[in-house]
Amino acid sequence: DTAVSQTPKYLVTQMGNDKSIKCEQNLGHDTMYWYKQDSKKFLKIMFSYNNKELIINETVPNRFSPKSPDKAHLNLHINSLELGDSAVYFCASMGGYYNSPLHFGNGTRLTVT
Amino acid sequence: DQQVKQNSPSLSVQEGRISILNCDYTNSMFDYFLWYKKYPAEGPTFLISISSIKDKNEDGRFTVFLNKSAKHLSLHIVPSQPGDSAVYFCAARYNNAGNMLTFGGGTRLMVKP
């Protein structure tokens, strides 16, 4: 009964390929996020969706496209993968109150070779 | 431009002693602060939070202190236990669209038996 689940946990692929990471939350939250943890271990916001609508789109290349089919799912599609895309990607969700914490998935480690 | 900074990348403490993790921020609009704990190959898990209207919040062995004038917060763990060994992230939020969290770079805490 994992609250926020991501698949796959590990993803190894070659430059130029297109890949997707899936995220699902069973907490009933309206807001979902994608964060990227780079090689320096910083967690940086990429996207935020509220009830299937894009709210935040930080400076992220157009090759990254989030898709939210419903408020429980937020998938991340990455086109034309580059070496610099190698990182750990975390999905998270948040309840409706301002003082609600984010609940994170266990991350997807993407390695581009 | 790091708005949330954790200047100590690592901290080593003896079991039973106090662990003090520090965090500084630059954005005076931040009004809610959280600490997360992260084990390897897992997502960050929420630990404790504090609103800017308070200067202290306590939950069991964990206490967070906020000094708004200094733009500084700290997490105290007393007594420290070997199971507390993890990376601790400080995060901050202000009332923006998406209520995203801005994270510090993390501090690796090692509690020695």
Interface residues (C-beta under 8 A of the other chain):
Chain A: V4 T31 Y33 Y35 K40 K41 F42 L43 K44 I45 S48 N50 I55 I56 F90 A92 M94 Y98 N99 P101 L102 H103 F104 G105 N106 G107
Chain B: Y32 L34 Y36 A41 E42 G43 P44 T45 F46 S49 S51 V87 F89 R93 N95 A97 G98 N99 M100 L101 T102 F103 G105 G106
